Amino acid sequence: MQILTAKTHGYLDYLMVIWLAGAPVVFGLEGVAALVAYSAAAAITVLALLTDYPVGPIKAIAFPDHVAADYLVAGIVTLSPWLFGSLNDDPAGVDFVMVSGLAMLVTAILTKDRFEPPRMRRRRGPVRLWMRRRTLARAA
């Protein structure tokens, strides 16, 4: 069930960056938990800024590749208590990275991984009407 559009996914990316970058200060996380949070925030920021979707300013990474990278970042953040053994000493840090990683994973799962830009409407301006009349006059 993919219900999130690329635009919504982009807004959620920026909200996740704020969450990850601010949480170590707000919740008093230290050590490995803070490092994981800041690293994930940096990775998501770079992805969001470089992705070709409505809220990405640079548009260098295709949106399906962005979603694949989101799966990777979410997996690393979710598994970080087991990847980095010293994180197990901080229960609040484990809870934080598990919740954050699972939120990123759910966002990636619920996202439509195909972004189709809106189609341009065909306009009938004065130049187009003039050319049409000219073509019809030649055909007659």
PyMOL commands that place a pseudoatom at each C-alpha (Angstrom):
pseudoatom trace, name=CA, resn=MET, resi=1, chain=A, elem=C, hetatm=0, pos=[0.000, 0.000, 0.000]
pseudoatom trace, name=CA, resn=GLN, resi=2, chain=A, elem=C, hetatm=0, pos=[1.881, 3.022, -1.274]
pseudoatom trace, name=CA, resn=ILE, resi=3, chain=A, elem=C, hetatm=0, pos=[0.042, 6.178, -0.293]
pseudoatom trace, name=CA, resn=LEU, resi=4, chain=A, elem=C, hetatm=0, pos=[2.718, 8.874, 0.096]
pseudoatom trace, name=CA, resn=THR, resi=5, chain=A, elem=C, hetatm=0, pos=[3.492, 11.056, -2.891]
pseudoatom trace, name=CA, resn=ALA, resi=6, chain=A, elem=C, hetatm=0, pos=[6.977, 12.318, -3.670]
pseudoatom trace, name=CA, resn=LYS, resi=7, chain=A, elem=C, hetatm=0, pos=[6.104, 15.776, -2.375]
pseudoatom trace, name=CA, resn=THR, resi=8, chain=A, elem=C, hetatm=0, pos=[4.802, 14.407, 0.933]
pseudoatom trace, name=CA, resn=HIS, resi=9, chain=A, elem=C, hetatm=0, pos=[7.866, 12.173, 1.199]
pseudoatom trace, name=CA, resn=GLY, resi=10, chain=A, elem=C, hetatm=0, pos=[10.065, 15.233, 0.723]
pseudoatom trace, name=CA, resn=TYR, resi=11, chain=A, elem=C, hetatm=0, pos=[8.344, 17.136, 3.507]
pseudoatom trace, name=CA, resn=LEU, resi=12, chain=A, elem=C, hetatm=0, pos=[8.698, 14.101, 5.773]
pseudoatom trace, name=CA, resn=ASP, resi=13, chain=A, elem=C, hetatm=0, pos=[12.411, 13.957, 4.893]
pseudoatom trace, name=CA, resn=TYR, resi=14, chain=A, elem=C, hetatm=0, pos=[12.933, 17.516, 6.090]
pseudoatom trace, name=CA, resn=LEU, resi=15, chain=A, elem=C, hetatm=0, pos=[10.876, 16.853, 9.257]
pseudoatom trace, name=CA, resn=MET, resi=16, chain=A, elem=C, hetatm=0, pos=[13.019, 13.777, 9.943]
pseudoatom trace, name=CA, resn=VAL, resi=17, chain=A, elem=C, hetatm=0, pos=[16.172, 15.880, 9.587]
pseudoatom trace, name=CA, resn=ILE, resi=18, chain=A, elem=C, hetatm=0, pos=[14.829, 18.335, 12.173]
pseudoatom trace, name=CA, resn=TRP, resi=19, chain=A, elem=C, hetatm=0, pos=[13.863, 15.420, 14.457]
pseudoatom trace, name=CA, resn=LEU, resi=20, chain=A, elem=C, hetatm=0, pos=[17.248, 13.696, 14.164]
pseudoatom trace, name=CA, resn=ALA, resi=21, chain=A, elem=C, hetatm=0, pos=[19.330, 16.854, 14.478]
pseudoatom trace, name=CA, resn=GLY, resi=22, chain=A, elem=C, hetatm=0, pos=[17.360, 18.262, 17.409]
pseudoatom trace, name=CA, resn=ALA, resi=23, chain=A, elem=C, hetatm=0, pos=[16.709, 15.128, 19.439]
pseudoatom trace, name=CA, resn=PRO, resi=24, chain=A, elem=C, hetatm=0, pos=[20.212, 14.723, 20.920]
pseudoatom trace, name=CA, resn=VAL, resi=25, chain=A, elem=C, hetatm=0, pos=[19.941, 18.230, 22.381]
pseudoatom trace, name=CA, resn=VAL, resi=26, chain=A, elem=C, hetatm=0, pos=[16.305, 17.938, 23.474]
pseudoatom trace, name=CA, resn=PHE, resi=27, chain=A, elem=C, hetatm=0, pos=[16.539, 14.431, 24.946]
pseudoatom trace, name=CA, resn=GLY, resi=28, chain=A, elem=C, hetatm=0, pos=[20.117, 14.709, 26.176]
pseudoatom trace, name=CA, resn=LEU, resi=29, chain=A, elem=C, hetatm=0, pos=[21.470, 11.884, 24.033]
pseudoatom trace, name=CA, resn=GLU, resi=30, chain=A, elem=C, hetatm=0, pos=[25.228, 11.442, 24.101]
pseudoatom trace, name=CA, resn=GLY, resi=31, chain=A, elem=C, hetatm=0, pos=[27.893, 9.279, 22.551]
pseudoatom trace, name=CA, resn=VAL, resi=32, chain=A, elem=C, hetatm=0, pos=[26.965, 6.783, 19.872]
pseudoatom trace, name=CA, resn=ALA, resi=33, chain=A, elem=C, hetatm=0, pos=[23.229, 7.628, 19.903]
pseudoatom trace, name=CA, resn=ALA, resi=34, chain=A, elem=C, hetatm=0, pos=[23.971, 11.281, 19.148]
pseudoatom trace, name=CA, resn=LEU, resi=35, chain=A, elem=C, hetatm=0, pos=[26.505, 10.283, 16.487]
pseudoatom trace, name=CA, resn=VAL, resi=36, chain=A, elem=C, hetatm=0, pos=[23.960, 7.995, 14.782]
pseudoatom trace, name=CA, resn=ALA, resi=37, chain=A, elem=C, hetatm=0, pos=[21.320, 10.752, 14.914]
pseudoatom trace, name=CA, resn=TYR, resi=38, chain=A, elem=C, hetatm=0, pos=[23.615, 13.430, 13.475]
pseudoatom trace, name=CA, resn=SER, resi=39, chain=A, elem=C, hetatm=0, pos=[24.972, 11.073, 10.802]
pseudoatom trace, name=CA, resn=ALA, resi=40, chain=A, elem=C, hetatm=0, pos=[21.484, 10.032, 9.703]
pseudoatom trace, name=CA, resn=ALA, resi=41, chain=A, elem=C, hetatm=0, pos=[20.367, 13.690, 9.658]
pseudoatom trace, name=CA, resn=ALA, resi=42, chain=A, elem=C, hetatm=0, pos=[23.336, 14.573, 7.436]
pseudoatom trace, name=CA, resn=ALA, resi=43, chain=A, elem=C, hetatm=0, pos=[22.661, 11.650, 5.084]
pseudoatom trace, name=CA, resn=ILE, resi=44, chain=A, elem=C, hetatm=0, pos=[18.967, 12.495, 4.760]
pseudoatom trace, name=CA, resn=THR, resi=45, chain=A, elem=C, hetatm=0, pos=[19.763, 16.181, 4.209]
pseudoatom trace, name=CA, resn=VAL, resi=46, chain=A, elem=C, hetatm=0, pos=[22.148, 15.381, 1.359]
pseudoatom trace, name=CA, resn=LEU, resi=47, chain=A, elem=C, hetatm=0, pos=[19.645, 12.967, -0.190]
pseudoatom trace, name=CA, resn=ALA, resi=48, chain=A, elem=C, hetatm=0, pos=[16.779, 15.453, 0.112]
pseudoatom trace, name=CA, resn=LEU, resi=49, chain=A, elem=C, hetatm=0, pos=[18.750, 18.303, -1.410]
pseudoatom trace, name=CA, resn=LEU, resi=50, chain=A, elem=C, hetatm=0, pos=[20.017, 16.229, -4.350]
pseudoatom trace, name=CA, resn=THR, resi=51, chain=A, elem=C, hetatm=0, pos=[16.841, 14.315, -5.243]
pseudoatom trace, name=CA, resn=ASP, resi=52, chain=A, elem=C, hetatm=0, pos=[14.718, 14.993, -8.315]
pseudoatom trace, name=CA, resn=TYR, resi=53, chain=A, elem=C, hetatm=0, pos=[11.378, 15.525, -6.576]
pseudoatom trace, name=CA, resn=PRO, resi=54, chain=A, elem=C, hetatm=0, pos=[9.199, 18.587, -5.915]
pseudoatom trace, name=CA, resn=VAL, resi=55, chain=A, elem=C, hetatm=0, pos=[11.080, 19.734, -2.795]
pseudoatom trace, name=CA, resn=GLY, resi=56, chain=A, elem=C, hetatm=0, pos=[14.613, 18.895, -3.966]
pseudoatom trace, name=CA, resn=PRO, resi=57, chain=A, elem=C, hetatm=0, pos=[16.455, 21.965, -5.243]
pseudoatom trace, name=CA, resn=ILE, resi=58, chain=A, elem=C, hetatm=0, pos=[19.350, 20.317, -7.105]
pseudoatom trace, name=CA, resn=LYS, resi=59, chain=A, elem=C, hetatm=0, pos=[17.684, 17.253, -8.764]
pseudoatom trace, name=CA, resn=ALA, resi=60, chain=A, elem=C, hetatm=0, pos=[20.747, 15.051, -9.306]
pseudoatom trace, name=CA, resn=ILE, resi=61, chain=A, elem=C, hetatm=0, pos=[19.426, 11.738, -7.884]
pseudoatom trace, name=CA, resn=ALA, resi=62, chain=A, elem=C, hetatm=0, pos=[16.417, 9.918, -9.346]
pseudoatom trace, name=CA, resn=PHE, resi=63, chain=A, elem=C, hetatm=0, pos=[13.542, 9.507, -6.896]
pseudoatom trace, name=CA, resn=PRO, resi=64, chain=A, elem=C, hetatm=0, pos=[13.522, 5.665, -6.970]
pseudoatom trace, name=CA, resn=ASP, resi=65, chain=A, elem=C, hetatm=0, pos=[17.227, 5.756, -6.070]
pseudoatom trace, name=CA, resn=HIS, resi=66, chain=A, elem=C, hetatm=0, pos=[16.412, 8.124, -3.203]
pseudoatom trace, name=CA, resn=VAL, resi=67, chain=A, elem=C, hetatm=0, pos=[13.838, 5.671, -1.857]
pseudoatom trace, name=CA, resn=ALA, resi=68, chain=A, elem=C, hetatm=0, pos=[16.385, 2.832, -2.102]
pseudoatom trace, name=CA, resn=ALA, resi=69, chain=A, elem=C, hetatm=0, pos=[18.891, 4.948, -0.160]
pseudoatom trace, name=CA, resn=ASP, resi=70, chain=A, elem=C, hetatm=0, pos=[16.177, 5.640, 2.420]
pseudoatom trace, name=CA, resn=TYR, resi=71, chain=A, elem=C, hetatm=0, pos=[15.822, 1.891, 2.947]
pseudoatom trace, name=CA, resn=LEU, resi=72, chain=A, elem=C, hetatm=0, pos=[19.582, 1.671, 3.489]
pseudoatom trace, name=CA, resn=VAL, resi=73, chain=A, elem=C, hetatm=0, pos=[19.730, 4.577, 5.958]
pseudoatom trace, name=CA, resn=ALA, resi=74, chain=A, elem=C, hetatm=0, pos=[16.652, 3.294, 7.826]
pseudoatom trace, name=CA, resn=GLY, resi=75, chain=A, elem=C, hetatm=0, pos=[18.179, -0.165, 8.075]
pseudoatom trace, name=CA, resn=ILE, resi=76, chain=A, elem=C, hetatm=0, pos=[21.479, 1.135, 9.413]
pseudoatom trace, name=CA, resn=VAL, resi=77, chain=A, elem=C, hetatm=0, pos=[19.753, 3.392, 11.965]
pseudoatom trace, name=CA, resn=THR, resi=78, chain=A, elem=C, hetatm=0, pos=[17.387, 0.614, 13.076]
pseudoatom trace, name=CA, resn=LEU, resi=79, chain=A, elem=C, hetatm=0, pos=[20.200, -1.929, 13.412]
pseudoatom trace, name=CA, resn=SER, resi=80, chain=A, elem=C, hetatm=0, pos=[22.657, 0.505, 15.011]
pseudoatom trace, name=CA, resn=PRO, resi=81, chain=A, elem=C, hetatm=0, pos=[22.137, -0.867, 18.567]
pseudoatom trace, name=CA, resn=TRP, resi=82, chain=A, elem=C, hetatm=0, pos=[23.510, -4.187, 17.305]
pseudoatom trace, name=CA, resn=LEU, resi=83, chain=A, elem=C, hetatm=0, pos=[26.065, -2.711, 14.912]
pseudoatom trace, name=CA, resn=PHE, resi=84, chain=A, elem=C, hetatm=0, pos=[27.554, -0.444, 17.586]
pseudoatom trace, name=CA, resn=GLY, resi=85, chain=A, elem=C, hetatm=0, pos=[27.716, -2.402, 20.846]
pseudoatom trace, name=CA, resn=SER, resi=86, chain=A, elem=C, hetatm=0, pos=[28.398, 0.627, 23.021]
pseudoatom trace, name=CA, resn=LEU, resi=87, chain=A, elem=C, hetatm=0, pos=[24.923, 1.962, 22.244]
pseudoatom trace, name=CA, resn=ASN, resi=88, chain=A, elem=C, hetatm=0, pos=[23.430, -0.793, 24.417]
pseudoatom trace, name=CA, resn=ASP, resi=89, chain=A, elem=C, hetatm=0, pos=[24.678, 1.063, 27.522]
pseudoatom trace, name=CA, resn=ASP, resi=90, chain=A, elem=C, hetatm=0, pos=[22.173, 3.865, 26.855]
pseudoatom trace, name=CA, resn=PRO, resi=91, chain=A, elem=C, hetatm=0, pos=[18.532, 2.594, 26.903]
pseudoatom trace, name=CA, resn=ALA, resi=92, chain=A, elem=C, hetatm=0, pos=[17.141, 6.009, 25.903]
pseudoatom trace, name=CA, resn=GLY, resi=93, chain=A, elem=C, hetatm=0, pos=[19.520, 6.079, 22.942]
pseudoatom trace, name=CA, resn=VAL, resi=94, chain=A, elem=C, hetatm=0, pos=[18.458, 2.589, 21.859]
pseudoatom trace, name=CA, resn=ASP, resi=95, chain=A, elem=C, hetatm=0, pos=[14.787, 3.564, 22.055]
pseudoatom trace, name=CA, resn=PHE, resi=96, chain=A, elem=C, hetatm=0, pos=[15.409, 6.761, 20.106]
pseudoatom trace, name=CA, resn=VAL, resi=97, chain=A, elem=C, hetatm=0, pos=[17.319, 5.164, 17.239]
pseudoatom trace, name=CA, resn=MET, resi=98, chain=A, elem=C, hetatm=0, pos=[14.880, 2.231, 17.020]
pseudoatom trace, name=CA, resn=VAL, resi=99, chain=A, elem=C, hetatm=0, pos=[11.834, 4.522, 16.795]
pseudoatom trace, name=CA, resn=SER, resi=100, chain=A, elem=C, hetatm=0, pos=[13.575, 6.851, 14.326]
pseudoatom trace, name=CA, resn=GLY, resi=101, chain=A, elem=C, hetatm=0, pos=[14.784, 3.988, 12.134]
pseudoatom trace, name=CA, resn=LEU, resi=102, chain=A, elem=C, hetatm=0, pos=[11.386, 2.330, 12.081]
pseudoatom trace, name=CA, resn=ALA, resi=103, chain=A, elem=C, hetatm=0, pos=[9.717, 5.672, 11.219]
pseudoatom trace, name=CA, resn=MET, resi=104, chain=A, elem=C, hetatm=0, pos=[12.113, 6.066, 8.274]
pseudoatom trace, name=CA, resn=LEU, resi=105, chain=A, elem=C, hetatm=0, pos=[11.406, 2.491, 7.185]
pseudoatom trace, name=CA, resn=VAL, resi=106, chain=A, elem=C, hetatm=0, pos=[7.626, 2.989, 7.319]
pseudoatom trace, name=CA, resn=THR, resi=107, chain=A, elem=C, hetatm=0, pos=[7.971, 6.211, 5.314]
pseudoatom trace, name=CA, resn=ALA, resi=108, chain=A, elem=C, hetatm=0, pos=[10.002, 4.412, 2.635]
pseudoatom trace, name=CA, resn=ILE, resi=109, chain=A, elem=C, hetatm=0, pos=[7.539, 1.497, 2.502]
pseudoatom trace, name=CA, resn=LEU, resi=110, chain=A, elem=C, hetatm=0, pos=[4.505, 3.789, 2.150]
pseudoatom trace, name=CA, resn=THR, resi=111, chain=A, elem=C, hetatm=0, pos=[6.033, 5.952, -0.589]
pseudoatom trace, name=CA, resn=LYS, resi=112, chain=A, elem=C, hetatm=0, pos=[5.140, 5.640, -4.240]
pseudoatom trace, name=CA, resn=ASP, resi=113, chain=A, elem=C, hetatm=0, pos=[8.628, 5.204, -5.656]
pseudoatom trace, name=CA, resn=ARG, resi=114, chain=A, elem=C, hetatm=0, pos=[7.745, 6.612, -9.051]
pseudoatom trace, name=CA, resn=PHE, resi=115, chain=A, elem=C, hetatm=0, pos=[7.643, 10.377, -9.382]
pseudoatom trace, name=CA, resn=GLU, resi=116, chain=A, elem=C, hetatm=0, pos=[5.942, 11.683, -12.474]
pseudoatom trace, name=CA, resn=PRO, resi=117, chain=A, elem=C, hetatm=0, pos=[6.142, 15.440, -12.926]
pseudoatom trace, name=CA, resn=PRO, resi=118, chain=A, elem=C, hetatm=0, pos=[2.843, 17.105, -13.845]
pseudoatom trace, name=CA, resn=ARG, resi=119, chain=A, elem=C, hetatm=0, pos=[2.195, 17.318, -17.555]
pseudoatom trace, name=CA, resn=MET, resi=120, chain=A, elem=C, hetatm=0, pos=[2.213, 20.681, -19.224]
pseudoatom trace, name=CA, resn=ARG, resi=121, chain=A, elem=C, hetatm=0, pos=[-1.131, 21.777, -20.537]
pseudoatom trace, name=CA, resn=ARG, resi=122, chain=A, elem=C, hetatm=0, pos=[-1.222, 22.670, -24.163]
pseudoatom trace, name=CA, resn=ARG, resi=123, chain=A, elem=C, hetatm=0, pos=[-1.755, 26.378, -24.458]
pseudoatom trace, name=CA, resn=ARG, resi=124, chain=A, elem=C, hetatm=0, pos=[-3.466, 28.076, -27.324]
pseudoatom trace, name=CA, resn=GLY, resi=125, chain=A, elem=C, hetatm=0, pos=[-1.795, 31.445, -27.322]
pseudoatom trace, name=CA, resn=PRO, resi=126, chain=A, elem=C, hetatm=0, pos=[-1.910, 34.029, -30.119]
pseudoatom trace, name=CA, resn=VAL, resi=127, chain=A, elem=C, hetatm=0, pos=[1.164, 32.638, -31.887]
pseudoatom trace, name=CA, resn=ARG, resi=128, chain=A, elem=C, hetatm=0, pos=[-0.239, 29.103, -31.961]
pseudoatom trace, name=CA, resn=LEU, resi=129, chain=A, elem=C, hetatm=0, pos=[-3.594, 30.380, -33.328]
pseudoatom trace, name=CA, resn=TRP, resi=130, chain=A, elem=C, hetatm=0, pos=[-1.809, 32.440, -35.950]
pseudoatom trace, name=CA, resn=MET, resi=131, chain=A, elem=C, hetatm=0, pos=[0.225, 29.420, -37.084]
pseudoatom trace, name=CA, resn=ARG, resi=132, chain=A, elem=C, hetatm=0, pos=[-2.909, 27.243, -37.178]
pseudoatom trace, name=CA, resn=ARG, resi=133, chain=A, elem=C, hetatm=0, pos=[-4.767, 29.784, -39.327]
pseudoatom trace, name=CA, resn=ARG, resi=134, chain=A, elem=C, hetatm=0, pos=[-1.757, 30.052, -41.606]
pseudoatom trace, name=CA, resn=THR, resi=135, chain=A, elem=C, hetatm=0, pos=[-1.562, 26.265, -41.996]
pseudoatom trace, name=CA, resn=LEU, resi=136, chain=A, elem=C, hetatm=0, pos=[-5.286, 26.022, -42.703]
pseudoatom trace, name=CA, resn=ALA, resi=137, chain=A, elem=C, hetatm=0, pos=[-5.032, 28.849, -45.273]
pseudoatom trace, name=CA, resn=ARG, resi=138, chain=A, elem=C, hetatm=0, pos=[-2.215, 27.047, -47.106]
pseudoatom trace, name=CA, resn=ALA, resi=139, chain=A, elem=C, hetatm=0, pos=[-4.159, 23.786, -47.161]
pseudoatom trace, name=CA, resn=ALA, resi=140, chain=A, elem=C, hetatm=0, pos=[-7.186, 25.466, -48.780]
for i in range(1, 140): cmd.bond("trace and resi %d" % i, "trace and resi %d" % (i + 1))
show_as sticks, trace
zoom trace
